[in-house]
């Protein structure tokens, strides 16, 4: 288990991995229902099946989302073109 970094607010839950001030960072997670159909579903399926190790559909969506968010922003000129 990775060490959790301190958060801004102290937490009342007892943790094994304490910090000097008793504050913790909880891993932020959310369960999201994402219905996919038609062309977007086909694109996700095609992408995941093209990978050397085929990820689960959930993992494929996480990977694609991370890639999209980590991309540098496009220039305004390219968006308009």
For each residue, the residues with C-beta under 8 A, 3 or more apart:
1: 17
2:
3: 17
4: 15 17 24 25 26 27
5: 25
6: 19 21 23 24 25
7: 11 23 24 25 26
8: 23
9: 23
10: 21 22 23 24
11: 7 15 22 23 24 26
12:
13: 24
14:
15: 4 11 18 24
16:
17: 1 3 4 24
18: 15 22 24
19: 6 22 23 24
20:
21: 6 10
22: 10 11 18 19
23: 6 7 8 9 10 11 19
24: 4 6 7 10 11 13 15 17 18 19
25: 4 5 6 7
26: 4 7 11
27: 4
28:
29:
30:
31:
32:
33:
34: 61
35:
36: 40 41 44
37: 40 41
38: 41 42
39: 42 43
40: 36 37 43 44
41: 36 37 38 44 45
42: 38 39 45 46
43: 39 40 46 47
44: 36 40 41 47 48 57 60 61 64
45: 41 42 48 49 57
46: 42 43 49 50
47: 43 44 50 51 60 64
48: 44 45 51 54 55 57 60
49: 45 46 54
50: 46 47
51: 47 48 54 55 60
52:
53:
54: 48 49 51
55: 48 51 59 60 63
56: 59 60
57: 44 45 48 60 61
58: 61 62
59: 55 56 62 63
60: 44 47 48 51 55 56 57 63 64
61: 34 44 57 58 64 65
62: 58 59 65 66
63: 55 59 60 66 67
64: 44 47 60 61 67 68
65: 61 62 68 69
66: 62 63 69 70
67: 63 64 70 71
68: 64 65 71
69: 65 66
70: 66 67
71: 67 68
72:
73:
74: 78 79
75: 78 79
76: 79 80
77: 80 81
78: 74 75 81
79: 74 75 76
80: 76 77
81: 77 78
